[in-house]
Amino acid sequence: MKWEEIVMLDDAGLEAKGVAALGARRKMLKTFEGIRKKMGLETPPPGYYSSEGAREC
């Protein structure tokens, strides 16, 4: 996965990738949000990158 895809993951997507700890997922999601804002990336709609896997870009 490219970093651009990783920062688009949602909670379910992180869990599917093996991030089991809720606290770790929350910290990562907050960090991802900051990265998306700084890099000018739009926030994906809920479920866009979810447990079904990342969409092809």
C-alpha positions as CSV (number, residue, x, y, z in Angstrom):
1,M,0.0,0.0,0.0
2,K,1.1,3.5,-0.7
3,W,1.0,6.1,2.1
4,E,-1.8,7.9,0.2
5,E,-3.9,4.8,0.6
6,I,-3.0,4.2,4.2
7,V,-4.0,7.7,5.4
8,M,-7.4,7.1,3.8
9,L,-8.2,4.0,5.9
10,D,-11.1,4.2,8.4
11,D,-11.4,2.4,11.7
12,A,-12.7,-0.8,10.0
13,G,-9.9,-0.7,7.5
14,L,-7.2,-0.4,10.1
15,E,-8.7,-3.3,12.0
16,A,-8.8,-5.4,8.9
17,K,-5.1,-4.6,8.4
18,G,-4.4,-6.0,11.8
19,V,-4.5,-2.9,14.1
20,A,-6.5,-4.6,16.9
21,A,-6.0,-2.1,19.7
22,L,-8.8,0.6,19.7
23,G,-6.5,3.2,21.3
24,A,-3.9,2.7,18.6
25,R,-6.5,3.0,15.8
26,R,-7.8,6.2,17.3
27,K,-4.3,7.8,17.4
28,M,-3.6,6.7,13.9
29,L,-7.0,8.1,12.6
30,K,-6.2,11.4,14.3
31,T,-2.8,11.5,12.7
32,F,-4.2,10.5,9.3
33,E,-6.7,13.3,9.5
34,G,-3.9,15.8,10.1
35,I,-1.8,14.4,7.2
36,R,-4.8,14.6,4.8
37,K,-5.4,18.2,5.8
38,K,-1.7,19.2,5.4
39,M,-1.4,17.4,2.1
40,G,-4.7,18.7,0.7
41,L,-6.3,15.3,0.4
42,E,-10.1,15.0,0.7
43,T,-11.5,13.0,3.5
44,P,-13.1,9.9,1.9
45,P,-16.8,9.1,2.6
46,P,-17.4,6.6,5.5
47,G,-16.7,3.1,4.4
48,Y,-14.7,4.1,1.4
49,Y,-11.6,2.2,2.6
50,S,-13.2,-0.3,4.9
51,S,-12.9,-3.9,5.8
52,E,-13.5,-5.0,2.2
53,G,-10.0,-3.6,1.4
54,A,-8.7,-0.5,-0.2
55,R,-10.2,0.6,-3.5
56,E,-7.9,0.7,-6.5
57,C,-6.6,4.2,-7.3
